[in-house]
Amino acid sequence: MIELLFLIGFAVVLFMTGVSIMGMVLAMLAGFAVMMLAGMIGTLLKLLPCF
């Protein structure tokens, strides 16, 4: 859910600063990839046993 809110906010900020639609799409894809990677790392750290 946080990832979705981040992407919506990211798109709104890009739109307000006058970035083209193609630039917005590329930035959204890059943002999604970064958030997906961060989510996978977070899940991996949760699954590791803590000693």
Wavefront OBJ file of the C-alpha trace (Angstrom):
o trace
v 0.000 0.000 0.000
v 2.839 2.385 0.798
v 4.339 1.671 -2.617
v 1.101 2.684 -4.348
v 0.879 5.939 -2.378
v 4.525 6.666 -3.211
v 3.915 6.153 -6.940
v 0.782 8.337 -6.937
v 2.578 11.127 -5.072
v 5.583 10.776 -7.351
v 3.387 11.110 -10.450
v 1.599 14.171 -9.063
v 4.886 15.917 -8.264
v 6.261 15.150 -11.727
v 3.032 16.397 -13.333
v 3.137 19.659 -11.341
v 6.743 20.334 -12.345
v 5.877 20.034 -16.039
v 7.528 16.738 -16.928
v 6.228 15.185 -20.163
v 3.966 12.142 -20.123
v 6.746 9.902 -21.461
v 9.107 11.186 -18.774
v 6.433 10.513 -16.166
v 5.954 6.935 -17.387
v 9.690 6.245 -17.339
v 10.059 7.800 -13.878
v 7.087 5.779 -12.594
v 8.636 2.554 -13.920
v 11.959 3.426 -12.292
v 10.223 4.296 -9.018
v 8.244 1.046 -9.113
v 11.423 -0.961 -9.702
v 13.192 0.718 -6.766
v 10.228 0.199 -4.427
v 9.874 -3.438 -5.536
v 13.563 -4.069 -4.846
v 13.311 -2.379 -1.438
v 10.254 -4.504 -0.611
v 12.065 -7.697 -1.566
v 15.070 -6.762 0.577
v 12.750 -5.911 3.487
v 10.986 -9.257 3.161
v 14.322 -11.065 2.996
v 15.496 -9.365 6.187
v 12.243 -10.312 7.944
v 12.693 -13.953 6.952
v 16.259 -14.201 8.237
v 16.526 -15.619 11.741
v 17.801 -13.106 14.302
v 20.481 -14.384 16.652
l 1 2 3 4 5 6 7 8 9 10 11 12 13 14 15 16 17 18 19 20 21 22 23 24 25 26 27 28 29 30 31 32 33 34 35 36 37 38 39 40 41 42 43 44 45 46 47 48 49 50 51
